[in-house]
Amino acid sequence: MLPKKNRLRKKKDFERVFKEGKNARGTVLYFKILETKEPSSRIGFIVSKKISPKATERNKIRRRMKESVRAALDMLKNSWDIIIIASPQIKKSSFEEIRRDTEKTFKNINNV
Protein backbone atom coordinates (compact mmCIF):
# COMPACT_ATOMS: atom_id res chain seq x y z
CA MET A 1 0.00 0.00 0.00
CA LEU A 2 1.18 3.50 -0.78
CA PRO A 3 1.92 5.82 2.14
CA LYS A 4 -0.81 8.37 2.75
CA LYS A 5 1.43 11.27 1.71
CA ASN A 6 1.82 9.67 -1.75
CA ARG A 7 -1.89 9.28 -2.55
CA LEU A 8 -3.75 11.57 -4.93
CA ARG A 9 -7.30 11.54 -3.61
CA LYS A 10 -9.23 14.76 -4.14
CA LYS A 11 -11.38 15.31 -7.21
CA LYS A 12 -9.99 18.81 -7.76
CA ASP A 13 -6.45 17.39 -7.85
CA PHE A 14 -7.45 14.78 -10.43
CA GLU A 15 -9.15 17.47 -12.54
CA ARG A 16 -6.07 19.73 -12.35
CA VAL A 17 -3.76 16.93 -13.50
CA PHE A 18 -6.10 16.03 -16.37
CA LYS A 19 -6.39 19.67 -17.43
CA GLU A 20 -2.77 20.83 -17.07
CA GLY A 21 -0.78 17.60 -17.10
CA LYS A 22 1.38 16.06 -19.81
CA ASN A 23 0.94 12.57 -21.26
CA ALA A 24 3.27 9.62 -21.00
CA ARG A 25 2.44 6.22 -22.41
CA GLY A 26 3.72 2.80 -21.46
CA THR A 27 2.74 -0.49 -23.03
CA VAL A 28 -0.14 -1.29 -20.65
CA LEU A 29 -0.38 1.95 -18.65
CA TYR A 30 -1.19 5.54 -19.56
CA PHE A 31 0.23 8.33 -17.37
CA LYS A 32 -0.92 11.92 -16.86
CA ILE A 33 1.84 13.86 -15.09
CA LEU A 34 2.09 17.32 -13.58
CA GLU A 35 5.09 18.71 -11.71
CA THR A 36 4.16 20.25 -8.35
CA LYS A 37 5.72 22.02 -5.41
CA GLU A 38 4.39 19.45 -2.93
CA PRO A 39 6.97 17.82 -0.63
CA SER A 40 6.43 14.39 -2.21
CA SER A 41 4.95 12.83 -5.33
CA ARG A 42 1.27 11.87 -5.23
CA ILE A 43 -0.25 9.16 -7.38
CA GLY A 44 -3.83 8.25 -8.28
CA PHE A 45 -5.10 5.17 -10.12
CA ILE A 46 -7.94 4.65 -12.58
CA VAL A 47 -9.23 1.26 -13.73
CA SER A 48 -12.48 1.77 -15.63
CA LYS A 49 -15.38 -0.59 -16.14
CA LYS A 50 -14.28 -0.87 -19.76
CA ILE A 51 -11.37 -2.97 -18.50
CA SER A 52 -13.66 -5.37 -16.63
CA PRO A 53 -17.25 -5.16 -15.41
CA LYS A 54 -16.25 -7.16 -12.31
CA ALA A 55 -15.07 -5.12 -9.33
CA THR A 56 -12.88 -7.97 -8.11
CA GLU A 57 -10.88 -7.95 -11.36
CA ARG A 58 -10.57 -4.16 -11.36
CA ASN A 59 -9.37 -4.22 -7.74
CA LYS A 60 -6.81 -6.92 -8.53
CA ILE A 61 -5.44 -4.78 -11.37
CA ARG A 62 -5.40 -1.71 -9.11
CA ARG A 63 -3.49 -3.62 -6.40
CA ARG A 64 -0.89 -4.70 -8.96
CA MET A 65 -0.53 -1.12 -10.18
CA LYS A 66 -0.13 0.20 -6.63
CA GLU A 67 2.51 -2.37 -5.75
CA SER A 68 4.52 -1.63 -8.89
CA VAL A 69 4.44 2.09 -8.06
CA ARG A 70 5.33 1.53 -4.41
CA ALA A 71 8.43 -0.41 -5.44
CA ALA A 72 9.51 2.28 -7.95
CA LEU A 73 8.46 5.41 -6.06
CA ASP A 74 11.98 6.36 -5.00
CA MET A 75 12.97 6.55 -8.71
CA LEU A 76 11.11 9.89 -9.00
CA LYS A 77 13.52 12.77 -8.43
CA ASN A 78 11.11 15.72 -8.43
CA SER A 79 7.66 16.05 -6.93
CA TRP A 80 4.88 15.02 -9.31
CA ASP A 81 1.14 14.50 -9.32
CA ILE A 82 0.58 11.40 -11.45
CA ILE A 83 -2.58 9.65 -12.57
CA ILE A 84 -2.04 6.13 -13.85
CA ILE A 85 -4.77 4.78 -16.11
CA ALA A 86 -4.98 1.10 -17.02
CA SER A 87 -5.38 0.21 -20.70
CA PRO A 88 -7.40 -2.85 -21.81
CA GLN A 89 -4.21 -4.85 -22.51
CA ILE A 90 -3.48 -4.93 -18.78
CA LYS A 91 -5.86 -7.86 -18.28
CA LYS A 92 -3.47 -10.10 -20.23
CA SER A 93 -0.31 -8.68 -18.62
CA SER A 94 1.65 -10.20 -15.79
CA PHE A 95 2.68 -8.26 -12.71
CA GLU A 96 6.25 -8.26 -14.01
CA GLU A 97 5.18 -6.45 -17.21
CA ILE A 98 3.27 -3.85 -15.20
CA ARG A 99 6.29 -3.31 -12.94
CA ARG A 100 8.67 -2.93 -15.90
CA ASP A 101 6.28 -0.51 -17.60
CA THR A 102 6.04 1.61 -14.45
CA GLU A 103 9.82 1.74 -13.92
CA LYS A 104 10.48 2.59 -17.57
CA THR A 105 7.95 5.43 -17.53
CA PHE A 106 9.26 6.80 -14.21
CA LYS A 107 12.75 6.96 -15.71
CA ASN A 108 11.33 8.88 -18.68
CA ILE A 109 9.42 11.24 -16.38
CA ASN A 110 12.68 12.19 -14.64
CA ASN A 111 14.08 13.28 -18.01
CA VAL A 112 11.19 15.68 -18.71
N, C-alpha and C positions, 0 to 999 in steps of 0.2 A: 504494500500500500504506500502511496505517496505521502510524504509529510504534509501536514495541513498548510504550511507556508508555500508549498509548491502546487496547490490546487487552484485552478481557475473556476470559480463557481457562480459568480453573479452574471445575470443576463446582460447588464450594461457592459460588462467586460467582454463577453462573447461578441456582442454587437460591435463594439469598438474594434476588436481584432478583425472581424469580418469586413468592416468598412474600410479600415486604414491599413490592414496587414498585407504582407506580400505572400506569394504562393511558393510552395516548394512541394515537389512531387517525388514520392518514392515508388516502389513497384506495387505495394499493396496498401500504402498509406498516403494520404494527402494532408499537407501541413499548411496552416495559415499562421504566419509569424509576424510579430510586432515587437520591436525593441522598446523597452520601458526603463524607467528610472527606479523601479521597485528594487528592494534589496536582494531578491532571488527570483528565479524564473518560475512562472506559473503555467500549468498545463491543464487543458480541458480535453475531453474525449467525446466523440460523437460516433455512435453506431446506429444507423437508421433502420427502420423497419423494412427498407428495401433490401438490406443485407439478409435479414431473416425475420419472419413474422413471430418467431418464438423468442420470448424474453430470455429464456435460459441460454440459448445460443448467442444472443447479443451480449449477455453478461459475461459469458465465457470469453468472447472476443475482446471485450472491454478489459477484463482481467489480464489477458495476455498483453494487450497494449500497455496497460499501466505497469506491468512488471518489466517490460522491455524499456520503458522510459525510466523507471526507477533505477535500473542497472546502468543506464547511460546518462543520467542527469548531470553528473559531474563533468561531462564532456563539454557542456555549454559554458563558454567563457563569460559572456555578457548576460544581462538580465533580459529575458524575453517573456512575452505572453504568447503561448502557442496553443492552437487548437489542432488536434489530430483527428482526422476523419477517416473512417475505414472505407475502403473501396470493396466492391462485390467479390473481387478475387481473394479477399482475406479468408473466406470460408474454406478455401482449398489450401491455404498456406499453413506451414508449421510454425511453431513458436520461434524456432531458429531463424526462419525467413523474416518474421516480424521484427525480431531483435536486430538482425543485420540491417534491415531497411531503416530502422530508427537510428542506429549508430551512424550509418552512412549519411543520412539527412542531417543529423546533428553536426557532423563534421562540416558539411556544406553550409549550414547556418552560421557557423563560426567565421566562415570566409566572406560573409555578406558585409 
